[in-house]
């Protein structure tokens, strides 16, 4: 089988597996707060409001992709699911290509098969976030960047920069990877004793040109909207800096003094590294690292292998350190998985070969067939699948599913969509019912309950949604349900109270 057919079959396998999960567990596909906002921006794009897709907090590529699909499918959720499924499926063949650059076809095939079913990749599709689109771009960057280094190609360095520009427009944290690759270019060319002026300088220039070709318009937009030079309006990007500024240790510190800020920064940086140490074993369970170690260190590295592994290890290090300097969440580290899959696949192949060679002369012909490298690889992949099975979203307890998913808010929103006019004004502290109702929201603009009630009456609110979930997040609203219940100007038209802790009620203005 040729490489193109292999890549096509891997894509179809990834597509089928993800589509199957989305069909079987469609009830669990409920966007979170971040995803709802990106979908709403995408729907603006689909409606022809092309400038409306821009936002200081949310990068534009993922909403634009949702908007393109939304132009053909009128649904708040399905377009995002389609984008996630396709992008998640592309991760599979791209994993094959990435690992193929390092090792042989067996390792690349095993790595891509793991990518087909790996639990957190399936979970990320169901979450309908930007993770899969971002991972496709980062994989594309790693593949093209390595080929650019090996071929000493200015054009490929330009293409690498363009891919990184698109990655930045998907997730702003990609701003760090051009710096990473410039460093790699300098080290690699120095290693090969290539002349600086003829190699490193034009390659770095081409990379940065490609990156800023796509990134500059958005950076200028941010400058115009925020009044300062920044890579994103996300507070997450500056989370560690915010902790440093707000730390009690910073009280009465002279603005010109750098010693204390550096010390406090290092403190929170180390605390974030502790969080990373908790996240990594959840993302990639510990026993798999035995296979990673076997894949990396079973054989001595020659010069070519050293160059490749340095490229991958340095990328992993930059990613971990970068997020430790900002904010650490499991979904941010998913881009490391394809590299880990490659090392795991190498470990599985080495392990199968070791068992086969060790037992070949100890067992009979029938057992030798059962212990062939191919059979052992299949058994190993099956064991990995079973080992990862509990990490899948559908293995969560019912209580945990209700805590995460917001079923009752979704159902209330769908009821509103069926029973209200599109221009109805709904008061709700939670965005989810409004998102599904596709109507207008009046959100609380203050924590003073009196001012909130005044705003409800002055703006002639048509419906009020109260839920136990939103009361937990907004305790200042705890008196609202009783007030509205006893208000003769409102009547209860919808209630769900079958699941303890997740009651939700809708009141209609008379």
Beta strands, then each sheet from edge to edge (+ up, - down):
strand 1: 425-428
strand 2: 440-442
strand 3: 463-467
strand 4: 490-496
strand 5: 504-509
sheet 1: 2+ 1+ 3+ 5- 4+
end
